[in-house]
C-alpha cells in the first residue's frame, strides 16, 4: 500500500516545527523573544548559518559541537526535532489529512515542548499553555460535527482540566497550609481538556498522576539505597509533574479512545 503523499509532508513539517520548538524551549523560560535575535550559539553568540541549522542533519554533521567555539550542543535539539517528526507522522497515519489530524499534531507540538521545558526548568510557560487553550477550543469546535456542541464540549473539557489540579491543590493547602501545585499544571490540563474534551482529560489526569506516583516510589527507594553515597544527579532533580501530564496527554491523543473503550468493556458499562 503506497504511503499517502501527506505523510512525507507531515514528517518534513515536523522537523521544521521541531526546530522552532527548540527555540521556544530554550528562550521562553528565560523571558526571551522567539523571533529575535536569530538562532545563535548560546556560548559564543555566533549566529548559526542556514547550513548549520538543518534539523537533525546539521547536528550530526557537526558532531554535536558549535562550528566556531566547538562547545557541545545538547542532544536535546535533534531529539526534539526527531520526536516531533515521529509524532506528526503518527498523526498523519492515524488520522489522515483531517481536522482530527491537525488537532493531534498541534497538541503534540505543545505537549512535547512543555514536557521538555518542565524537565529542564520545572516551568510551564504561559506562552505555550494559554495560546494552546485558545487553539484547542478553536480546533475542537471546527472538528466537531456540530460546532456549537463542540464548542461547549471543549469548554467543559478545559474547565474540568483546570478544576482537577485546583481541587487537589486546595485540599493540600488546607492540610499543609502551603501551595502544593503550580498554576502551570492547571493551565496545562485546561489546554489538554480544550483539545480532547472531558473524558480524555480525565484519562490524562489519571495516567499522569499514576505515572508520577510510580516514579516517586522509584525515587524514594533509590534515595534510601544511596544514603551512604552521593546520590546520582537524577535523584537530586525534583519530579516534573507537568512532564508526566504532558506524556499522558500524548498517550491520550493516540490511544485514549481505545483505552476508554477497553475500560467500558471490562467494567460492563458498554453493551
C-alpha positions as a LaTeX table, in Angstrom:
\begin{tabular}{lrrr}
\hline
Residue & $x$ (\AA) & $y$ (\AA) & $z$ (\AA) \\
\hline
Unk1 & 0.00 & 0.00 & 0.00 \\
Unk2 & 1.63 & 3.29 & $-1.06$ \\
Unk3 & 2.34 & 5.95 & 1.53 \\
Unk4 & $-0.14$ & 8.85 & 1.33 \\
Unk5 & 1.60 & 11.98 & $-0.02$ \\
Unk6 & 0.77 & 13.99 & 3.10 \\
Unk7 & 2.84 & 11.67 & 5.33 \\
Unk8 & 6.26 & 12.83 & 4.00 \\
Unk9 & 4.94 & 16.39 & 4.20 \\
Unk10 & 3.98 & 15.80 & 7.84 \\
Unk11 & 7.49 & 14.43 & 8.50 \\
Unk12 & 9.17 & 17.46 & 6.92 \\
Unk13 & 6.92 & 19.91 & 8.76 \\
Unk14 & 7.54 & 18.02 & 11.99 \\
Unk15 & 11.29 & 18.54 & 11.60 \\
Unk16 & 10.89 & 22.25 & 10.82 \\
Unk17 & 8.43 & 22.93 & 13.63 \\
Unk18 & 10.60 & 20.80 & 15.92 \\
Unk19 & 13.45 & 23.23 & 15.25 \\
Unk20 & 11.18 & 26.14 & 16.18 \\
Unk21 & 10.02 & 24.24 & 19.26 \\
Unk22 & 13.64 & 24.06 & 20.41 \\
Unk23 & 13.78 & 27.86 & 20.23 \\
Unk24 & 10.65 & 28.05 & 22.40 \\
Unk25 & 12.04 & 25.57 & 24.93 \\
Unk26 & 15.31 & 27.47 & 25.20 \\
Unk27 & 14.01 & 31.03 & 25.24 \\
Unk28 & 10.54 & 31.16 & 26.76 \\
Unk29 & 11.58 & 30.16 & 30.32 \\
Unk30 & 14.16 & 32.96 & 30.17 \\
Unk31 & 11.60 & 35.53 & 29.02 \\
Unk32 & 13.36 & 35.95 & 25.67 \\
Unk33 & 11.79 & 36.58 & 22.28 \\
Unk34 & 11.44 & 33.59 & 19.96 \\
Unk35 & 11.72 & 35.92 & 16.94 \\
Unk36 & 14.88 & 37.89 & 17.55 \\
Unk37 & 17.79 & 37.62 & 17.64 \\
Unk38 & 18.21 & 34.89 & 15.07 \\
Unk39 & 19.49 & 31.46 & 16.05 \\
Unk40 & 22.94 & 31.64 & 17.62 \\
Unk41 & 25.31 & 29.66 & 19.80 \\
Unk42 & 24.34 & 30.19 & 23.44 \\
Unk43 & 28.02 & 30.25 & 24.44 \\
Unk44 & 29.97 & 32.23 & 21.83 \\
Unk45 & 26.89 & 34.12 & 20.47 \\
Unk46 & 27.90 & 33.37 & 16.87 \\
Unk47 & 24.88 & 33.43 & 14.51 \\
Unk48 & 24.05 & 29.99 & 13.14 \\
Unk49 & 24.05 & 29.93 & 9.32 \\
Unk50 & 21.35 & 28.06 & 7.46 \\
Unk51 & 23.60 & 25.14 & 6.56 \\
Unk52 & 24.25 & 24.55 & 10.27 \\
Unk53 & 20.58 & 24.86 & 11.16 \\
Unk54 & 19.11 & 21.92 & 9.22 \\
Unk55 & 17.09 & 19.82 & 11.68 \\
Unk56 & 18.93 & 16.70 & 12.94 \\
Unk57 & 21.31 & 16.59 & 9.93 \\
Unk58 & 23.41 & 19.62 & 10.89 \\
Unk59 & 23.82 & 18.35 & 14.45 \\
Unk60 & 25.09 & 15.02 & 13.12 \\
Unk61 & 27.45 & 16.67 & 10.61 \\
Unk62 & 28.85 & 18.98 & 13.29 \\
Unk63 & 29.10 & 16.02 & 15.69 \\
Unk64 & 27.11 & 17.90 & 18.28 \\
Unk65 & 29.51 & 20.87 & 18.51 \\
Unk66 & 29.40 & 24.55 & 17.58 \\
Unk67 & 31.35 & 25.15 & 14.36 \\
Unk68 & 33.17 & 28.17 & 15.85 \\
Unk69 & 33.78 & 27.54 & 19.57 \\
Unk70 & 33.45 & 23.74 & 19.39 \\
Unk71 & 31.44 & 23.66 & 22.60 \\
Unk72 & 28.92 & 20.81 & 22.86 \\
Unk73 & 25.39 & 21.33 & 21.53 \\
Unk74 & 22.86 & 19.42 & 23.62 \\
Unk75 & 21.44 & 16.22 & 22.16 \\
Unk76 & 18.05 & 17.64 & 23.16 \\
Unk77 & 17.95 & 19.64 & 19.90 \\
Unk78 & 17.94 & 16.71 & 17.46 \\
Unk79 & 15.85 & 14.64 & 19.90 \\
Unk80 & 13.03 & 17.21 & 19.93 \\
Unk81 & 13.18 & 17.63 & 16.15 \\
Unk82 & 13.08 & 13.89 & 15.54 \\
Unk83 & 10.47 & 13.40 & 18.27 \\
Unk84 & 8.02 & 15.89 & 16.79 \\
Unk85 & 8.67 & 14.48 & 13.31 \\
Unk86 & 7.71 & 10.99 & 14.55 \\
Unk87 & 4.63 & 12.26 & 16.38 \\
Unk88 & 3.41 & 14.12 & 13.29 \\
Unk89 & 4.00 & 11.06 & 11.09 \\
Unk90 & 1.87 & 9.01 & 13.50 \\
Unk91 & $-0.82$ & 11.71 & 13.43 \\
Unk92 & $-0.84$ & 11.60 & 9.62 \\
Unk93 & $-1.08$ & 7.81 & 9.53 \\
Unk94 & $-3.64$ & 7.57 & 12.34 \\
Unk95 & $-5.97$ & 10.42 & 11.44 \\
Unk96 & $-5.15$ & 11.28 & 7.83 \\
Unk97 & $-5.38$ & 14.78 & 6.37 \\
Unk98 & $-8.29$ & 15.75 & 8.62 \\
Unk99 & $-9.07$ & 18.30 & 11.32 \\
Unk100 & $-8.62$ & 15.47 & 13.84 \\
Unk101 & $-5.09$ & 15.02 & 12.49 \\
Unk102 & $-4.46$ & 18.75 & 12.76 \\
Unk103 & $-5.77$ & 18.75 & 16.32 \\
Unk104 & $-3.47$ & 15.88 & 17.28 \\
Unk105 & $-0.44$ & 17.45 & 15.59 \\
Unk106 & $-0.91$ & 20.87 & 17.22 \\
Unk107 & $-1.48$ & 19.34 & 20.66 \\
Unk108 & 1.63 & 17.15 & 20.29 \\
Unk109 & 3.64 & 20.28 & 19.44 \\
Unk110 & 2.58 & 21.99 & 22.67 \\
Unk111 & 2.86 & 18.86 & 24.84 \\
Unk112 & 6.33 & 17.91 & 23.65 \\
Unk113 & 7.54 & 21.47 & 24.23 \\
Unk114 & 6.01 & 21.59 & 27.72 \\
Unk115 & 7.34 & 18.13 & 28.60 \\
Unk116 & 10.93 & 19.05 & 27.79 \\
Unk117 & 10.67 & 22.54 & 29.30 \\
Unk118 & 9.32 & 21.16 & 32.58 \\
Unk119 & 12.11 & 18.59 & 32.80 \\
Unk120 & 14.78 & 21.22 & 32.17 \\
Unk121 & 13.41 & 24.16 & 34.15 \\
Unk122 & 10.39 & 22.97 & 36.21 \\
Unk123 & 8.41 & 25.67 & 34.37 \\
Unk124 & 5.35 & 25.51 & 32.11 \\
Unk125 & 5.42 & 28.83 & 30.23 \\
Unk126 & 2.14 & 30.70 & 29.77 \\
Unk127 & 3.19 & 31.49 & 26.20 \\
Unk128 & 2.72 & 27.80 & 25.43 \\
Unk129 & $-0.27$ & 26.86 & 27.61 \\
Unk130 & $-2.52$ & 29.90 & 27.10 \\
Unk131 & $-2.33$ & 30.01 & 23.27 \\
Unk132 & $-2.76$ & 26.24 & 23.45 \\
Unk133 & $-6.08$ & 26.61 & 25.28 \\
Unk134 & $-7.37$ & 29.07 & 22.67 \\
Unk135 & $-6.22$ & 26.91 & 19.75 \\
Unk136 & $-7.65$ & 23.80 & 21.39 \\
Unk137 & $-11.10$ & 25.36 & 21.68 \\
Unk138 & $-10.96$ & 26.65 & 18.10 \\
Unk139 & $-9.81$ & 23.39 & 16.50 \\
Unk140 & $-12.12$ & 21.20 & 18.62 \\
Unk141 & $-15.06$ & 23.40 & 17.56 \\
Unk142 & $-14.12$ & 23.23 & 13.87 \\
Unk143 & $-13.56$ & 19.46 & 14.00 \\
Unk144 & $-16.93$ & 18.76 & 15.65 \\
Unk145 & $-19.86$ & 17.63 & 13.51 \\
Unk146 & $-21.96$ & 20.37 & 15.12 \\
Unk147 & $-19.85$ & 23.43 & 16.05 \\
Unk148 & $-21.96$ & 24.67 & 19.00 \\
Unk149 & $-21.95$ & 21.40 & 20.97 \\
Unk150 & $-18.27$ & 21.02 & 20.03 \\
Unk151 & $-17.51$ & 24.45 & 21.45 \\
Unk152 & $-19.38$ & 23.57 & 24.64 \\
Unk153 & $-17.61$ & 20.21 & 24.99 \\
Unk154 & $-14.23$ & 21.88 & 24.58 \\
Unk155 & $-15.07$ & 24.48 & 27.23 \\
Unk156 & $-16.24$ & 21.74 & 29.60 \\
Unk157 & $-13.01$ & 19.83 & 28.97 \\
Unk158 & $-10.91$ & 22.94 & 29.68 \\
Unk159 & $-12.89$ & 23.74 & 32.83 \\
Unk160 & $-12.63$ & 20.18 & 34.13 \\
Unk161 & $-8.94$ & 20.06 & 33.30 \\
Unk162 & $-8.36$ & 23.18 & 35.38 \\
Unk163 & $-10.64$ & 22.02 & 38.21 \\
Unk164 & $-8.87$ & 18.69 & 38.78 \\
Unk165 & $-5.48$ & 20.05 & 39.93 \\
Unk166 & $-7.11$ & 23.08 & 41.58 \\
Unk167 & $-9.18$ & 20.82 & 43.83 \\
Unk168 & $-6.12$ & 18.80 & 44.82 \\
Unk169 & $-4.12$ & 21.98 & 45.42 \\
Unk170 & $-6.95$ & 23.30 & 47.61 \\
Unk171 & $-7.09$ & 20.15 & 49.74 \\
Unk172 & $-3.30$ & 20.12 & 50.04 \\
Unk173 & $-3.29$ & 23.73 & 51.18 \\
Unk174 & $-5.95$ & 23.06 & 53.81 \\
Unk175 & $-3.88$ & 20.19 & 55.20 \\
Unk176 & $-0.34$ & 21.57 & 54.89 \\
Unk177 & $-1.01$ & 25.34 & 54.73 \\
Unk178 & 1.30 & 25.74 & 51.76 \\
Unk179 & 1.00 & 25.52 & 47.99 \\
Unk180 & 1.45 & 22.04 & 46.57 \\
Unk181 & 0.86 & 22.51 & 42.82 \\
Unk182 & 1.78 & 25.35 & 40.50 \\
Unk183 & $-0.71$ & 27.13 & 38.27 \\
Unk184 & 1.24 & 25.86 & 35.27 \\
Unk185 & $-0.18$ & 22.37 & 35.86 \\
Unk186 & $-3.68$ & 23.87 & 36.00 \\
Unk187 & $-3.24$ & 25.62 & 32.64 \\
Unk188 & $-1.63$ & 22.53 & 31.11 \\
Unk189 & $-4.60$ & 20.31 & 31.96 \\
Unk190 & $-7.01$ & 23.03 & 30.83 \\
Unk191 & $-5.22$ & 23.05 & 27.48 \\
Unk192 & $-5.45$ & 19.26 & 27.17 \\
Unk193 & $-9.14$ & 19.39 & 28.05 \\
Unk194 & $-9.73$ & 22.09 & 25.43 \\
Unk195 & $-8.17$ & 19.88 & 22.74 \\
Unk196 & $-9.53$ & 16.49 & 23.81 \\
Unk197 & $-12.72$ & 17.02 & 25.82 \\
Unk198 & $-13.68$ & 16.00 & 29.34 \\
Unk199 & $-13.36$ & 12.22 & 29.03 \\
Unk200 & $-9.80$ & 12.22 & 27.69 \\
Unk201 & $-8.64$ & 14.92 & 30.09 \\
Unk202 & $-9.85$ & 12.68 & 32.94 \\
Unk203 & $-7.83$ & 9.82 & 31.45 \\
Unk204 & $-4.80$ & 12.09 & 31.06 \\
Unk205 & $-5.04$ & 13.21 & 34.67 \\
Unk206 & $-5.35$ & 9.62 & 35.90 \\
Unk207 & $-2.49$ & 8.22 & 33.79 \\
Unk208 & $-0.19$ & 11.17 & 34.52 \\
Unk209 & $-0.83$ & 11.03 & 38.26 \\
Unk210 & $-0.30$ & 7.27 & 38.46 \\
Unk211 & 2.92 & 7.57 & 36.45 \\
Unk212 & 4.13 & 10.33 & 38.77 \\
Unk213 & 3.32 & 8.22 & 41.83 \\
Unk214 & 5.24 & 5.24 & 40.42 \\
Unk215 & 8.22 & 7.47 & 39.60 \\
Unk216 & 8.09 & 8.98 & 43.10 \\
Unk217 & 8.19 & 5.48 & 44.61 \\
Unk218 & 11.22 & 4.60 & 42.48 \\
Unk219 & 12.85 & 7.91 & 43.52 \\
Unk220 & 12.18 & 7.10 & 47.19 \\
Unk221 & 13.56 & 3.54 & 47.03 \\
Unk222 & 16.64 & 4.65 & 45.08 \\
Unk223 & 17.28 & 7.50 & 47.54 \\
Unk224 & 17.05 & 5.13 & 50.50 \\
Unk225 & 19.58 & 2.80 & 48.92 \\
Unk226 & 22.05 & 5.61 & 48.24 \\
Unk227 & 22.08 & 7.07 & 51.77 \\
Unk228 & 25.75 & 6.22 & 52.31 \\
Unk229 & 26.91 & 7.51 & 48.95 \\
Unk230 & 26.43 & 10.68 & 46.97 \\
Unk231 & 23.03 & 10.44 & 45.22 \\
Unk232 & 23.18 & 10.39 & 41.42 \\
Unk233 & 22.25 & 13.61 & 39.66 \\
Unk234 & 18.83 & 12.33 & 38.54 \\
Unk235 & 17.86 & 11.73 & 42.18 \\
Unk236 & 18.60 & 15.37 & 43.01 \\
Unk237 & 16.13 & 16.61 & 40.38 \\
Unk238 & 12.55 & 17.23 & 41.61 \\
Unk239 & 9.80 & 15.29 & 39.87 \\
Unk240 & 8.32 & 17.34 & 37.00 \\
Unk241 & 4.59 & 16.59 & 37.34 \\
Unk242 & 3.84 & 18.63 & 34.22 \\
Unk243 & 6.15 & 16.40 & 32.17 \\
Unk244 & 4.21 & 13.30 & 33.25 \\
Unk245 & 0.91 & 15.00 & 32.42 \\
Unk246 & 2.28 & 16.02 & 29.01 \\
Unk247 & 3.37 & 12.46 & 28.27 \\
Unk248 & $-0.05$ & 11.20 & 29.39 \\
Unk249 & $-1.67$ & 13.75 & 27.07 \\
Unk250 & 0.33 & 12.39 & 24.12 \\
Unk251 & $-0.81$ & 8.90 & 25.14 \\
Unk252 & $-4.43$ & 10.13 & 25.17 \\
Unk253 & $-4.09$ & 11.60 & 21.66 \\
Unk254 & $-3.29$ & 8.24 & 20.09 \\
Unk255 & $-4.76$ & 5.51 & 22.30 \\
Unk256 & $-7.07$ & 7.43 & 24.61 \\
Unk257 & $-10.27$ & 6.45 & 22.81 \\
Unk258 & $-9.20$ & 2.79 & 22.65 \\
Unk259 & $-8.35$ & 2.87 & 26.36 \\
Unk260 & $-11.77$ & 4.29 & 27.22 \\
Unk261 & $-13.50$ & 1.63 & 25.12 \\
Unk262 & $-11.46$ & $-1.08$ & 26.84 \\
Unk263 & $-12.38$ & 0.29 & 30.25 \\
Unk264 & $-16.06$ & 0.49 & 29.34 \\
Unk265 & $-15.98$ & $-3.13$ & 28.15 \\
Unk266 & $-14.27$ & $-4.63$ & 31.20 \\
Unk267 & $-16.37$ & $-2.56$ & 33.59 \\
Unk268 & $-19.60$ & $-3.70$ & 31.97 \\
Unk269 & $-20.66$ & $-0.15$ & 31.09 \\
Unk270 & $-20.92$ & $-0.91$ & 27.38 \\
Unk271 & $-23.27$ & $-3.40$ & 25.79 \\
\hline
\end{tabular}
